[in-house]
Amino acid sequence: MSTTESTPVRPGDAAWAPKLVALDIDGTLLQWIDGTGTTSDALSGKVRDAVRRAYESGAHVVLSSGRSPHSMTGIADLLGLPAEGADRLWIVASNGAVVLRYPPVDVVHEETFDARAAVEKILERRPNVLVAVENRGLGYRMNRPFPAGELDGDRQIAPVEEMVADPVSRVIIRDPDATPEDFIELGRELGLHGIDYVVGYTAWLDLTPVGVSKASGLSYVCDQLDLEPADVLAIGDGRNDVEMLEWAGRGVAMGNAPDEVQDAADVVTAHVADDGAALELSRWF
């Protein structure tokens, strides 16, 4: 990992250019609001213009986020994607568990898993955590309300055992009174066999099917487009971006990313507040 400024275009291949641009949303395209687990809904003009240049040059732009499908389509609208009459956009949602085309929303691939044992194990250790599962296309079911702004769409209160009675694509565990470090340690202690997990900027734990990540979702998209990982430029800032940054031909961490995310990347661009994603995209488009 090194800074963007000092890294060669592509070692041994000065003519390389991205054919697919994979973009995280929160902390990459949108700024985090200090002290919360939410981001601003204001998109920087520089970032929007840079993404549009990439798209208009012919690169496939793929939004790739831990967000649920219903909360990603609005970001595509903010970016003005896709162009009128053009092919539908590819979107990788739910940390890779759901792949869809838009507009309209058309889920073309979904990975699910049985989360019951893992959730029961977590509740034994932390009985007061908040639990939510995606109600795909609509919103979430949760055991109690989450902090304001952290979940969008339709929100329904339901018993945990009912929420995980059937296979799900993702489970969210949240504790507003804990720290991310608490949850990192919790994941280590639990040894969630057969299930992958990732900790966010706050005490937020995403449970996903084993082997499913943004990288696996993007790999599915590349297969459909007859592209290789080497064709991909990926930009992200979170722990859920590590696999994507390692998998892509060029993985770029935001300057606001935790150390372990920066270490996984090929290069590090500027902070989201300084339009780091636009800076990286402007190297190519």
N, C-alpha and C positions, 0 to 999 in steps of 0.2 A: 504494500500500500504506500502511495506517495501522493503528493499534492497534484492537482490537475495541471498546474502550470509546468511542472517538470517532467511529465510523463510523455513518452513518444506517442504519436498518433496510434499506431499499432506496431509493435516490434516486428520488423521484417516485412511489413506490408503498409507502406505509406499511402496506398490507394484505398485502404479500407474505409468504408462508411456504413453506418447502421442501416439495416433493412427493416428492423423492427425496434421500436422504442417502447420499453416497458416502464411505466411511471407509477410509483407509489403516490398516494394522495396526501394524507395527513402528515405534516412535517416535511413534505417534499414540494408539493404544489401549494398547499395551504399552511399557514403559520399556526403553531400551537398557541393557545391562550394561556399565559403564565398561571400556574397554580391550579389548572383544571386538566381534565382528560379530554378536552374538546379543542377543535381548531376553528379559526375564523372562516366564515363563508365567503370572504372577499379574495378574489383571485388577482394576483399582481398582473398588471398589463404586460410587463416584460415576460413573465412566464407564459401567459396566454399567447402572446405573439410568437414566442420561441416554439411552443408546441404546434401552433398553426403552421409555422414554416416547415417543421419536420413533416407534418401531415401533407402539406401541399407539395412537398418535394417528392412524395411518393412512398415515404416510409410508413409502415403500419404502426400506428400509435395504439398501444394497449394499456388501459388503466388497470393497475394491479394492486389490490388493496385488501386489508383485513375487513373492510366494510362489507356489509351485506349488499346484495344486488340492488335493492330498491334505493339505497343511499348513494349509489355510484352514478346512476344515470343523470342525476342533476349536475354532477361535475362535468360529464360529457357535454351537457347542454351549455354550461358556462364556457367551455372551451370552443363551442360552436362546432362540435363533431358529432356525427360525420357531416360532410358537405351534402347539400341537397342533391338527391339523385345518385349519390355515391353508395358503395357497398356499406353494409352495416358495420358498426364498430365491434371489435372484439373486446370483451371485458373479463378480467379474472378477478373474482370476488371471493369473500370468505376465506382469505389466505390460501387460495388455490382450490378450494373444495367445489366451487361453482364457476363454470365458464359459460358466458352468455354472449349473445349478439344483441345489438341495440342500434336504432329502434325498429320495431317495438321489442320489448324484452322477450327473448327466446333462449331459455336455458338449453344448452346443447350438451352439457356434461356436468355430472354431479357425483361427488364421493360422499358417502355417509358411513357412520359407524355407530356401534352400540356404546353409549356413554354412561350407562347406568352404574357400573362398578366403579368407574373413576370418580364420578360425582359423589357417590356414597362415601368413598374413601376420603375425599376432600371435606365433606360435611362432617365426618367423624373428627377431623382435626380442627376444622373451623366452621362450627355450626351456624355462625351468624353471617356467612358470606352471602352476597347477592348472586343469583344464578339466572342466566337467560339463555334461551335458544332461539334461533332464527325461525320466524314464521315466514318462509320464503315468499318474497314479492309483496309482503304486507308490512312486516315489522318484527316484533319480538313477543315471546311469552316469557314471563319472569316471575320469580317467587315474591319479590318486593320491588318497589320503584328504585331505579338507579338515580344517581345524582343528575340534576337538570342538564339537559343537552347531550348526555353521553349516548343515549339511544334515541333513534328517530323512528318515524313511521308509527303504525298502530301498535300499542303496547297493552298486553293483556296479562292480568295476574292469574297464575295457575300454580298448583302444587308441583314441586320438583319431580316427584315420582311420575306424574302425568307428563311432564315436559320431556322426560327421557325414556318414556315407555317404548317409543319407536326409534329406529335409527335416525340420527341427525347429522347435519354437515358441520356444525360447530356448536360448542358450548362456551359461554362466557362466564368466568368467575370473577367477582369484583368485591373488594373490601376497601371502602373509602378511608378506613382508619389504619390501614396497613401501608407499607412501602413496597416499591418494586423489588427491593432486596429481600423483603419478607417472602414474596411470592417466588423469587428465584430459588430461595432455600426450600420453600414448600415443595416445589417441583422436584428438587433433588431428593428430598426426604420420601416422597410418595413413590417414586419409581413407577411411573404410570406405564406399565408394559402394554404394548400394542397401541398406544396413543401418543401422538406428538403434542407438545404444548409450547407456547411462546408467551413471554411476559412483556407487557407494554411499558409505556413511560410512567404509568401509575400502577397501583396494585391491581392489575388487570391481567387475567390469565385466559388465553384462548386454548381450548382443547380441540384438536382436529384429528382426522384419521391418520394413522401412521403412514409416513412416506408422502403425505400431502403437504404441499407448500406452494408459495407463489411460483417457484421453479417448476413444479410438476404441472401446474395450471398453464404456465407459459409454454412448457414443452408440448402440451396438447395443442395449443394454438399454432406453434411452429410446425407441428406435423400436418396440420390442415393447410398451411401456407407453403409447405415444402421448403422450410427454412431450417437452419441449424442454430444451436446456441451461439456459435461464433458470429452469427449475423446480428446479435441482439446487443443493444445498449440498454442497461437497466439502471435506474436511479431510485434510491430509497434511503430511509433514515432510521428504520426501526429494527428491533431484533427479529421481527417476522420477515425482514428483507434479506437476512444473511444468506439463505440458500439461493435466492434469486441473484444476488450480487456475485456469489461464487460460481453460479451456473452460466451466467451471461458472458459473451465474448468480451464485453467491457462493463464491469460493475462499478458504479459510482456511488459513494456514500455522501450524504449531505454533511456539511460542517457541524451541524447540530446533532449528529448521530452519536450514540454511545460508542465508547472505545472499541468494544468487540465487533460492532458493525463496521466501523472504519477499518479495523484490522482485516475484515473479510473482503473488503473492496479492493479493486485495482488502483483506484484513485479516490481522492476526497475533493469535493467541490466546496463552494462557499455555503454559509449558513442559509437556511430558508428565508430569514429576514433580509438577506442580501441577494435574493434571487439566484441561489446556487444552481437550481435546475436549469434556469435560462442560460446561465453562464456555460454550463456543460453542453447544452443543446446548440448553442451558438458556435461551438467548435466545428460542428458538422453541417449545420443548416443555416 
